[in-house]
Every structure is written in structure tokens, then in C-alpha cells.
Amino acid sequence: MVPVDGGGGLMRTDLLFDPVDGLDEALAAVDAFDGVLVDGLLRPQPAQVAGLTALADAVAGTPLAARVTEAVEKAVAGAASEDHFVVLAAARTALMGSVHDALTARIGEVTGRPRAAETAPAADGEEHAVNVLAAARAWLCDLARTGWHGIDHDLIAGAAPVVSAMLPDPLLRRQAALLDGFAAELAASCPGTALERVPERRWADLWSRALLLTLPGAARTPAVSPATGRLLPLGVDVQEHATAVQAQVHAVFEPADGAAPRLVRASVSAPKPDTVVGAGLWQLLRPRMSLLAAVGEGRSMELDAMPLTAEGDLLWDDERARAGEAADPFATARVILSTATDPVTAPLDRHPARIAVPVLLEGYAAESADDGTLTFDLAGQRLAVDTDRAPAAGPLTAKAVATSGACVGLLRWDAGEFVLQPVAVETTVRKKTVAVHAGAWAGGTTDKAGARAEKAATDAVTVLRERAGRLLRK
């Protein structure tokens, strides 16, 4: 909250609790449209017409207005084409983007950090896989016509050949993963007629994003520039699925040429069997990124012309990095974080769920409720703390957070409010201040609990490899 020593800046945390102008109205229009997709647009009913009209009204006066009005008129008549569905998805995405921009602007007021300048997108490269993208678009439009209550296994099965055709192309892996995961989620909910509750916003998010990613240029490789200098890790965010896992390292990059420090991310992902969980996840990720070992050891890394996008993503290459000196994330946060430049966000990534801004909080009082929820009292205001996001693959626990006096975390926005996801805390153990990090086991550990978990995971992976070897030999 107020990192007063080491040159830290004052954070206006009180602004986290003030209303954001226009936010509720934008989300109400999004919710109205999301309700339209529940029963589909094959034969729109009066309630769906009202939802479509709310979407058109929300973008009135913008460059999208005329095209959205036309798309709404066609959808109301039950005659919407693929182009019209794309326009509706674009309007919804623009509204969520406006919410993202308003929230990130508020966070910028809270942290007082400078923001990187917007850059023009790279020129379109040669278009490819047009037929595959068109097939994906057709399937997504069929979903919109049918609606979530109308889904069945025959409809969802239509995604399988499209995903299979996308996977061999590295430039389409993102679209393939999104489409595959979306289809799997829908298949698990079939038949739609039996659904008691529909995750309206989530499925509309996935639908609109998947549809826009089928457009020409969406698979474009982002423009990069070489990054040479020192990388100082702040913390690790682990995202786990039944069949995949990703670790995203948030860090401060200090350019060797003396330019202003920047906030950056480095991500690594891997497919996984559902039996590998907990500390075993690091065994899948560790060989793919040397940065994880540096995080576990509490070290910086020296980068040499590492590709870096304008959005702050390092395209990691182990050949362009070497381990540096010891680096304490809390020292980095106290001394450098307040002056680091926040990255810009790519247009299609502007969504409130994507917000994850590193901050340092100190001087708070942690309060636990009877239901187990945790909040930080910041000068009388209570900030929700999301300890459920702490990975089982690390020593950071809700108890450590509840007894902490300083926290490096990711500021997020969820369920209508700002929340904090801790990635590292300073707590007191036997009258000594101890730092506990979510990524402490990333490079291996001698911690007893971590070592036991690693051994169990090693045994599971060994068994799976032996079984896979037998199947291949047969």
C-alpha cells in the first residue's frame, strides 16, 4: 500500500473502491446480449430482441453503430449470416474492451506507474488456412443459431475435424486450443435442455473470442524487438487444466541501454495427463524454460536479444538467457516496481479477465471471515484476497497469506470488484521474517513437503512413460 523505503511510490488504494463511470451500463448491455445466446437466434423471441437492441444502443455513436444496427435487424428477423454474427461478436468484444480499458486506467491511477505508448499493429502477412478458419466460423455460427439450451453431442462433434485440421499449423495452435476446450466444455454439458444453470458470460466470452480469431490476420505473429538486459522475477502464476498447464512469470526488465524498466511476462505451457498434479507440474514445465530454475533459486537472469512483444511478452529462448545474481522479489518490488512501465494490451486481448497487474502491498491488516474468505484491511477499506489461485505446486498457503505483513500480488477484477492474487508474501516464523513464494518449487526443492510431492509425481510420470512405451512397442 505504502512502500515508503527504498524509493517506493505511494499507491492510492482508496481508488480501488470508488465506482468507475459507465462500467455498470457496459456490463448490463453485455449481459443482455449474453442472454440472447441462451436460446439461440434461429427464431428470436421478444426477450432476445430486447437483448439485441441493448447491444446496438450501447455502441450507438461509435464507428460500429451502422453495422451493428444492420446485424441486429437481420438477427431479429432470423436471417443473420456469418458476417452478421461476426459483427455482433465484435460489438460485444468492444464493450468488454471498454470495461478493460476503464479498469486498467483506474489501476494506473492507483499505482501511479507510467504506461507504454501504443504501437501500430504489424502488417498482415500471407493468409493461410482460409478453409479451416471458415469451417470453424461456420460451426460457431451454428452454435449461435442453436443456443446453449439447444446443444447436443451431434452439434458439438462438428468441432472435432476442425480442431484436428488446425493443430498441425503452429500459427493456429491458439485457435485450436480455444476451440477444443470450448467444445469439450459444451460436450460435458450436453444435452443443453437439461441444463439447470448456463454460464452465460463465460460461454459468450469463449464464443465471441473464438469467432473473431477466425478472421484474417488474427493468427498474425506479433511484432517483436530484441530485449537485452537484466530480468528480475516478481512471482509466478500457475494455470492448470485437466490436460494442460501453464506457468507465467511476472517480472521487471531493466534494459542494458539504461532505458526505463518495463513490466514483462514469460510463459511456458505443456500438455499433461490428469494424473500429474501438484509439484509434479514443474517436471513438465521445467525442461522447457530455464527461467523457472532462476525463480526457484531467487536469481535474476541476463537476457541477450530475447524477443519481446509490445504487449510485454517475452518469447522465451533458453539460448538467449543465462542465470544472474541473487534477486529478491520484495527488494525488486520496493525499489523498482513503482517506476516500471506497464505494457499495452493487444486489441483482441482487451478483456477484464485478462487483467493481472503486479503490485506491492504493505501496512495492511489481514482479516479472515468465518467462511474462510480473506481480506486485507487497507486504511479501513477491505480488498478481497483470492487465495484459491495459489498453486498446489508451491508452499504459498492461505495461512501464510493470512499472517503476512507484505505481499507481492496480481491485482485482478472478478465478480464486480478488484481482488488480489498473492504470488509472494513476507510472514513471521519463529520471530523471523520469511518470504514464501508461489513459485518456490519451480526449479526443484529441498522442502520436505515439496520433495515428497516431487517424488510422488516422479513415480506417476515414470509409470505413464512405461505404459506409453509398451503401447508404442505393440
Residue, then its C-alpha position, 0 to 999 in steps of 0.5 A: m500500500v505504502p512502500v515508503d523505503g527504498g524509493g517506493g511510490l505511494m499507491r492510492t488504494d482508496l481508488l480501488f473502491d470508488p465506482v468507475d463511470g459507465l462500467d455498470e451500463a457496459l456490463a448490463a448491455v453485455d449481459a443482455f446480449d449474453g442472454v440472447l445466446v441462451d436460446g439461440l437466434l434461429r427464431p428470436q423471441p421478444a426477450q432476445v430482441a430486447g437483448l439485441t437492441a441493448l447491444a446496438d444502443a450501447v455502441a450507438g455513436t461509435p464507428l460500429a453503430a451502422r453495422v451493428t444496427e444492420a446485424v441486429e435487424k437481420a438477427v431479429a428477423g432470423a436471417a443473420s449470416e456469418d458476417h452478421f454474427v461476426v459483427l455482433a461478436a465484435a460489438r460485444t468484444a468492444l464493450m468488454g474492451s471498454v470495461h478493460d480499458a476503464l479498469t486498467a486506467r483506474i489501476g494506473e491511477v492507483t499505482g501511479r506507474p507510467r504506461a507504454a505508448e501504443t504501437a501500430p499493429a504489424a502488417d498482415g502477412e500471407e493468409h493461410a488456412v482460409n478453409v479451416l478458419a471458415a469451417a470453424r466460423a461456420w460451426l460457431c455460427d451454428l452454435a449461435r443459431t442453436g443456443w446453449h439450451g439447444i446443444d447436443h453431442d451431434l452439434i458439438a462433434g462438428a468441432a472435432p475435424v476442425v480442431s484436428a485440421m488446425l493443430p498441425d499449423p503452429l500459427l493456429r495452435r491458439q485457435a485450436a486450443l480455444l476451440d477444443g476446450f470450448a467444445a469439450e466444455l459444451a460436450a460435458s454439458c450436453p444435452g443443453t435442455a437439461l441444463e439447470r444453470v448456463p454460464e452465460r458470460r463465460w460461454a459468450d466470452l469463449w464464443s465471441r473470442a473464438l469467432l473473431l480469431t477466425l478472421p484474417g490476420a488474427a493468427r498474425t505473429p506479433a511484432v517483436s524487438p530484441a530485449t537485452g538486459r537484466l530480468l528480475p522475477l516478481g512471482v509466478d502464476v500457475q494455470e492448470h487444466a485437466t490436460a494442460v498447464q501453464a506457468q507465467v512469470h511476472a517480472v521487471f526488465e531493466p534494459a542494458d541501454g539504461a532505458a526505463p524498466r518495463l513490466v514483462r511476462a514469460s510463459v511456458s505451457a505443456p500438455k499433461p495427463d490428469t494424473v500429474v498434479g501438484a509439484g509434479l507440474w514443474q517436471l513438465l514445465r521445467p525442461r522447457m524454460s530455464l527461467l523457472a530454475a532462476v525463480g526457484e533459486g531467487r536469481s535474476m537472469e541476463l537476457d541477450a536479444m530475447p524477443l519481446t512483444a509490445e504487449g510485454d511478452l517475452l518469447w522465451d529462448d533458453e539460448r538467449a538467457r543465462a542465470g544472474e545474481a541473487a534477486d529478491p522479489f520484495a527488494t525488486a518490488r520496493v525499489i523498482l516496481s513503482t517506476a516500471t512501465d506497464p505494457v499495452t494490451a493487444p486489441l483482441d486481448r482487451h478483456p477484464a479477465r485478462i487483467a493481472v497487474p503486479v503490485l506491492l502491498e504493505g501496512y495492511a491488516a489481514e482479516s479472515a471471515d468465518d467462511g474462510t474468505l480473506t481480506f486485507d484491511l487497507a486504511g479501513q477499506r477491505l480488498a478481497v484476497d483470492t487465495d484459491r489461485a495459489p498453486a498446489a505446486g508451491p508452499l504459498t498457503a492461505k495461512a501464510v497469506a493470512t499472517s503476512g505483513a507484505c505481499v507481492g500480488l496480481l491485482r485482478w477484477d472478478a465478480g464486480e470488484f478488484v481482488l488480489q492474487p498473492v504470488a509472494v508474501e513476507t510472514t513471521v516464523r519463529k520471530k523471523t521474517v520469511a518470504v514464501h513464494a508461489g513459485a518456490w518449487a519451480g526449479g526443484t526443492t529441498d522442502k520436505a513437503g515439496a520433495r515428497a510431492e516431487k517424488a510422488a509425481t516422479d513415480a506417476v510420470t515414470v509409470l505413464r512413460e512405461r505404459a506409453g512405451r509398451l503401447l508404442r512397442k505393440 
